[in-house]
Amino acid sequence: MYAVIQTGGKQYRAEPGKTIVVEKLAGEAGAQVTFDQVLLVSSGDGGTITIGKPTLAGAKVTGEIVEQGRGEKLVVFKFRLRKNYVRRNGHSQDYTAVKIAAIEA
């Protein structure tokens, strides 16, 4: 069984027992989190697939926060040829690792 959820402006495939990395959520490690924007639920065996318009009413995915962290550093480099313009900046995105516990459809 799996579900497609939406959080942080992105969509993720969630399966019970798997860990997904999503945009930063409020909460400490060990806290429970519920995703109620479920776009699709599938039985996983090629049987039934339920698609929401745009979300499924009454469906939710629950999980536990495993880790709050920061991604690797990205370098942002801007350059204009023959204009004496060079800018170098760095950025690290915050993330939350969530272990999916259950899918309720």
N, C-alpha and C positions, 0 to 999 in steps of 0.2 A: 504494500500500500504506500502511496506517496501523494503529496499535495504540492501545489504551487501557491506560494504566499507572496504578498507584497509588503515590503517594509523599507523605509528610507528611500523611496522612489525607485526601487529595484525589485526584481522578481527572483525568487529562489525556489529550488526544488527541495522539499523537505521530506525525509523518510525517518520513521521511528528508529532510534539508536544512532543516527548519523549526526555529525557535528557540522554546522554551517557557520560561515563567517559573514556577519551582516554589518551594516552601518551602526555606529555607536548607539546603544540603548542605555537608559538610566537603570542603575541597579548594581549591586555587588555580585561577586562570584557566589554561586549557590542559590541566588534568588530565582524565583519562578517567573516566567514571562509567557504571555499569551498573545498569539497573532490571530486577529479576527478577520483580517482581509485575506480570505482564502479564495483564490481564483479558480482552482480546479482540484478535484479529488479523483484519484484513480484507484481501483482495487489492486493494480499492479500485476495481475495475472493475464492481462489482455482482455479482461471482462468489461466491467462497467467503468465509464468515465463520465463524471458529472462536471459540467462547465457552468460557471456563474455568469450572470449578466449584470454588472461586471463582477460581482462577488457572490458567493454562496451564502444564503441566509442561514444562520444557526451553525455554520461550520467554524471550527477553530482548531488551531494547532498550539499545543502547549510544549514548553521546553524549560531547560534550566541553563542559566548563564554559567559557562565554564571559565571564561577569561575575558578581562577587559585589557586591550592592548593597543599598540600603535604599529602600523605597517612600516615597511621599509621606506627609507628616505628617497624621494624623487627629486631630481634636480630640474629646476625651471630655468632655462637659459634663453635670453632675448638678445638679439644682435641685429644691428642695422649696418649694412655695408657702406663704408666711406662716410659715416656720419658720427664717428667717435662715440657710439652708443653700445654699451655692453652692460647687461644686467644678469646677475646670477642669484638665484634664490632657491631655497629648499622647502620641501613640504612632506609631512608624514601624516597619513590619515588615521584617525582613531577607528577602532573596530571592536565588535563584541562577538565572541565565539559562543554559540548556543547549541546545546545538545538537545535534539528533538526527543520528547518523551512519548507523546500520543497525538493522534489525529482523530478528531471527532467530526463526522460528516452529518 
